Amino acid sequence: MSNLTMSILGFPVVNRDLTVEVRDAVTQNVVKTVQPFMDGTVRIPQIDPGAYEITIRHPNLTLPVLQRPVRVLPTGDTQVSVLIDPSRFRNTPIEDVPEANLSPIGDIAASVGETMAPLGNKQAGEAILAQDWNQFAGGLRDLSGAIQELTKVVSPVGHDHPEYVKKFDEITTNFQNLLDTLSSAFAELQRQIQAMRLRSHVNDVLDAAGVDPKSTTGKEMLGIVDQLDTQVTATPSAFARELRNAAVQLDTKLSDLVVANQNKPEFTNSTAVQQLSTAVDLAKQNRADTYEGELLQYKQMDRTLGGALQKVSLR
């Protein structure tokens, strides 16, 4: 038995509310559930060496704050440091910007109107005195200055509102983080479904060929699919590579079975062989390097092969 010590860094304000789950990397069973100390330290004694997955949760968030794999060493203490992104907890209220005082601008506009009123009583042929002209020009200058001041206090140049821009940027970032998390979760779920579908096709082929799943051939073919289950949390490009490799290996094993049973047309022409062959061909084409592209690839496989859970054998 070994000890696991973890330090949670990045946002100490939430340490007292966090819950740390230690799951088995293969079965996803929760091995330990602990809460960190105020300084973010987590100590888990007496844990078996091996691969685990750390999940940190907060009661105010539906999705985990952080997930990462960790390997507990067989000797000594295993020490791990994780960094929490404070933006996951950010919900800044919109800044309360004081309303602009427009009374001085209104007073200036009213004053200009009163000053200009007497100049509007000129008769035809009456001379415009220099005093009148200067009064008109001064009023026009005051009105121009008032309008210019109005454009500054009502909204900045370009009609930008900094308090709303900052909030929209925060909301956009939070939404993108949520979208990325959901995309990865959906992709991981689809990976498990596709692995179940492949396992079902392999079992159907073994049944059609009369091969015991516990035989060497059966174990080899099912073992190829089992290997995919250990890669469900990998990046899209890494899982696509594992899926292509598994497809190539299954294609080779299927070809060997077909050759060995070439005198049995009921097997070589069976629906089980055709479905596995089609599934393998589609898996070889997976070149997705994003979660969006990966989900589109699985949608194509569903359209071609039918519902992913239409026929699943859990043997």
C-alpha positions, 0 to 999 in steps of 0.5 A: 500500500502507498500514500497519495499526497496532492496539493490543490493550487490556483484558487484557495478561496474554494478549497473548503468546499471542494470534494476530491474523488479518486477513481479506478482508471479502468472501472471508474469505480470511486476508490476514495472520496476526501475533502482538502484542508484549507491550504489545499492539501489532500492526503490519501493513505493506504491506497493500492499502487496503479493508475487512477483518475482524480476528479475535483468537484464543487457543489455550485458547479454541475461539471467537475472543476478538474479531471486528470489521470495520476499514477500511484507509485508502488514505493514511497509517497506519490506527490501531485500538484494540480492547478485550478482555473479561477475563471470556472468560479467567476460570475462578476456582476455588471459594473454599476456605472454612475449615470451621467449628469446632463443638467449642465448641458441642458442649461447651456442649450437653454441659455443659448436659446434665450440668447439667440431669441432677440436676434430673430426679430430683424426686419428686412433691410435692417443692418446686422451689427457686429455685436449681434453677429458676435452674440450669434457666433458665441451662442453657436460655439456654446451649443457646439461645445455642449453637443460635444460634451453630450457625446462623451458623457452619454456613451464613449466614442463608438457607442461602446459600454466597457462594463457590458463588454467585460461581462459579455467576454466573461460569459463567452469564456464561461460558455466556451469552457462549458461547451468544451467540457460537454463536447469532451463528455459527449465524445467520451460517451460515444467512444464507449458506445462505439466500442460496445458496438464493435464488441457486439459485432465481434461476438456475432462473428464469433458466434457465426464462426462457432468460435468460443469467445474464451478461445485464443482467437476470441480473446485476441479479437475481444482484447483489441476492443477492450484496449479501446476502453482504456483510451476513452479519455484520450484526445480526439487525435489520440483516440482516432489513432487507437481506433484506426489501429484496432480496426486494422487488427480486427480486419486482419483477424476477420480475414483469417476467420474468413479464410479458415471458413471459406468452405462455409458460405453461410459464414462468409456471406453472413450479416455478422461478417458484413457488419463487422467489415463495414464497421472496421472500414468506417473506423479506419477512416477516422481522422478527427482531431477535434471533438466536433469532427469526432462526433460527426464521424460517429454520426456517420457510423450510426447512419451507416450501421444503424443505432449504436445501441440497437444490438449490443451484447455485453458478454 
